[in-house]
Amino acid sequence: MWGTVIVIIIIAWLLQAFFTYLQISNYRKRIKELKQKGKIGIGKVSKKLGIGTIIFLVSNDCRTVVDAEKMSGISVFARFKKDKNIIGLSIEELENMKFKSKSKQEAVEKALENLKVQCS
């Protein structure tokens, strides 16, 4: 009985480690590809319990967002997706936007701060 439980726990732990590795690899790949398009601002909001969010904002002229990707979720299965609502907006427009999701709002604000540091 206990041997079976321990084996199941070990298998679950190994699966979690494997999927975490895949997620980190995807994160690094996305950053590398997006850096080729311009300067990148990364905003991350993580929560102990609840949905975490990571936003990538890319600008080639430090005035306009030319690409944006968002990953949101609570599991290792979350992946980055284009955020078409942000692409094409100016930095000023994005600073004044209010998003429905509090975690997305915080992530965008952090990404903008990060992008401004790189542009100055």
C-alpha angles and dihedrals in degrees: 000000000000092000091058092049092050092049091050091050092049092049091049091049092050092048091050090050091050094050091045088054090052091049093050090048090052090049092053092045092052092049092050092050095044094049088064089064096053143285114344130213117197123201120187130184116179126181131193091225118018142032119327123204136204121189127191116198119188125195127175096187102030089242106070133044106236096177137012133181132184134196117190131169148084101253139067088249094074114113136187118270131185113262099214093178090068101040112102096020121124120244089248092053091049092050090056097045121107118208126205092231115071092206092052090049091053093045092051091049091051092046090051091050090050092048092050091054090054093047096052 
